[in-house]
Amino acid sequence: MVEPTRGILFPRRLPDFRRLPAPPAVAHAVAWFWIPEWDLGPGEVSQQEIVGYPALNLVVEGAVVTLAGATTRAGVRELRGRGWAVGALLRPAAVGRLIDDPASLRDGETAYPASELQASVAQAMASGPGRQERAVTAFSEWLADRVGEPDEVGAHANAMADMLMGDPEVRTPEQAAARLAVSVRTLQRMAHRYVGLPPAAMVRRRRLQEAAERVRNDPAADLASIAAEFGYADHAHLAREFRAVLGFAPSEYRVRLADG
């Protein structure tokens, strides 16, 4: 399922932005593709604040291809001038074919040698109406060739990520390990090898994304009720998590949303 704005703290600030589903041939490798395009006037700045998914992203932006690691905190990016990016939110099975140690990219990024990918995506993005869909097709063809079909371990790692990030009933690594019929230690090794974050951090990120989305979409909801809904001990626990990752409390987030 493609989440249209989950993880984006201030969607109204976005330029033209779409998340497109992965074609079936690469559904094991990509959760979805995301494409912003912007054309800002002189001195105009679009500031994007994101609490990212616990996953790696392969991104083509202009003449550069970048592999960005999973993050442990919210990120801020300022857009200026005119440009575009085409990114793939990678699933673990693809990560295992692109990098040996994803933990080395935690909260960081590196240039990725993929000149053919860059050329084909840039050509698609320069081609007028339908360019985004053509860019996804070009990206997908490159990934299908580069990543191939998942092996058994990669498929199991995908199942792990789907559970940790998509099952609200799973709130601890122990619960996830039991459902996957592996030990907690095996789960931890798999998360380290294919994501670069501990399983507990992935669960915390899902809860925070969901709680932030609820705060944003339901201004009348009681914050203590939101905390309880998403497995926080109390309102104070929710506020600490917000401050630690986002830099502000849920109540301040609501004020900033209201101020635009």
N, C-alpha and C positions, 0 to 999 in steps of 0.2 A: 504494500500500500504506500502510495506517495503522499507524504504529509506536506501540505502546501506551504505552511509557515512555521511549523514546529521548530524551535531552536532559534528563531529570529525574534529578537526582543522588541523591536519597533518596526513592524511590517510597513507602517504608513510612510516610513522614510525610504523605502526601497525604490530604486529605479525600476525600469521594466525588468521583471524577474519571473522566471518560470522554473518549475521542477517537472521534468518529463520522465515517464516510466522507461525502464530499461527494456529493450526488445527481448523477446523470449530467448534468443540465442546467447545472451549475456546476462540473463536474470540471475545466474549463480554467481556472477562477478560484480554486479553493480546493483545497489539498492535503487538509485535513480540518478539522473543527470540534472544538473542545475545550471541555469544560464541567466546571468544578469547582462543587461546592455544599458549604457548610460551615455548621455550627451548633455553635459553641464556647461553653463555659461562661464565666462571669465570670473574667477574668484569664488564661484559657487562650489560648495563641498557637500557631498552626501555621506554622512557618517553611519556606518553599519555596525551594530552591536549584535554579536551572535554567541549563543552558548551551543557549541557544536556537538554533533553526534560523536560517540566514542568510536571513531573509524578514521581511516585514511582517505584522503581525497587526491585524485590525479587531475590536474588542472592545466588546461591550455588557455593562456591569456596572451593574445598577440603573438609575439615571436618566441615565447617562453613556455616550456612545459615544466610543471612543478609537482613533486610528490610531497604532500603535507601530512604530518603525523596527527594522531589523536591528541586532543587537548585536555588539559586539566583545569582550565579557567576560561572565562568568557574572552572573546576576542573582539577587537575594534579595528575596522578598516575604513579609511577615508577614500572616497571616489572623487576624482577630479577629471575635468576635460571630457574626452570621448573615448569609449572603449567597450570591450566585451570580455567575457570569460566563459569557458565551457568546462564544467567540472563533473567528475564522476565520483559519487560517494561509494567507495569500494566495499564490497563484502569480503569477509575474511579469506575465502577461497582464492580470490584474486590477489590479496595482499601477499599470500604465501608464495606467489609466482613472481612478484615484482620486487620484493625486498626480503633480505634474510633476517633482519632485526628491526621490526617496526618500532620497538621501544626506543631505539636510538633517535627516532624522529619525534618523540613526544614533545609537544609544544614547539615544534620546529618544522622546517621544510627544507627541501633540497632540489636543485635542478635535476630533471630526469631526462636521460638521453633518448628522445623519441622524435627525431626530426620528421619522419614520415607522418606520425600522428599530428604534429603541429601543422605541417603543410596541408594535410587533407582537411583538418578542422578549419583552418584559416580560410581555405578556399571556399568551403561551404558557407562560412559566416559572411563572406563577401558577395554572396550570390542572390541577394534580394529576398522577396517573400518566400517563406518556407525554409529559410536558411537554418533555423534552429533545429528543425527536424532532420535536415540533411547533415548538420553537424553531429547530431546524435548517431545517425547511421554510420558516418565515417568513423567516429570514435568507437562505436560498437564493433565495426569490422576489424579495427586495429586490435581491440581488446580480445576479441574471439581468437584471433591468430596468435596473439602474444600469451594469453592466459590459458587457452584450451579448456578442456572439460575438467571439473574438479575431481581430485582423487577422494578416497573414502575419508581421509583425515580432514581435507578441506571442506567436504560436505558436512562433516560433524561440527567443524568450527562455525560454519554458517548457521547450523541449527542452534549452537550455543549463543551466537549473537542475536538471533531472532528471539530466543527465549529471554535473554537478559534485557533486551531493549523493547520487547513487545508483549510480554506476558505480565500483567499487573499482579498476578498471584505469586510471582516469583520475586521475593524481596531479599533473599540472602543467597550467597554462593552455595551454601549447603542444599537449599531447595533446588537450585538449578542443577547441581551435580546429581542429586537423586533422580530428577526427571530425565537426565541424559544417561543415567546408569553408568556414571564414571565417579572416580574419587574426586574430592575437592582439590587435591594436589594436581590431578590430571587436568581438571578444569582451569586451574591457575596457569599451568604450563601452556595450555592451548590458547588462553587469552593473551598471554605474554607473546607467544609466537605469531599469532595471527592478528592481534589488535594493538598490542603494546601497552595495555592497561590491565590492572587487576579486575577480576569479575565484579568485586564490590564497587569499584569506581564506575563501572558500566551501569550497574543498577542505580547508583546515586545520580548519575547523569540523566537517566531516564526519568526518575522521580522529579528532578529539578526542572527538566524541560516540561513535563506534564503540569507541574505546579505553576510554573511561570505562565504557561498557556492558559491555565484556568484563571489565574489572577488577571491576565490581560483580557480574556473574553467574557468574564463574569464580574464586573466591577462591584456588584452588590453582594457577592459571596463573602461569608465570614472567613477570615484568614485562619482561624483555629480549625474550622471545618475543613478547609483545604488541606491543612497540615495532616489532619486525621485521615482524610481520604487517600492521601498518597504515602502513608506509612511513616510520617514523622511523629516523634513522641508528643510534641506539642507545638504551639505557635512559636515559641522561642527557638526550638530546634530548626524549624523551617526558616526563621529569620537568620540564624547562624549560617545555614547552608547558602542562603541567598548572598549574604555578605561575603562569605569565603570565596565563592565562585564568581558572582556577578559584581560585587563591590557595593551593593546597596540592599536595603531591606525590602520585603514585599510591599510595605506601605509606601515607601519612597518610589518604588516601581510604579505603583498606581498613580502617584502624583505626577511622575514624569510622563506617563501615558496620557493623562488628562491634559497636560500642558502641550502635548504634541511633539 
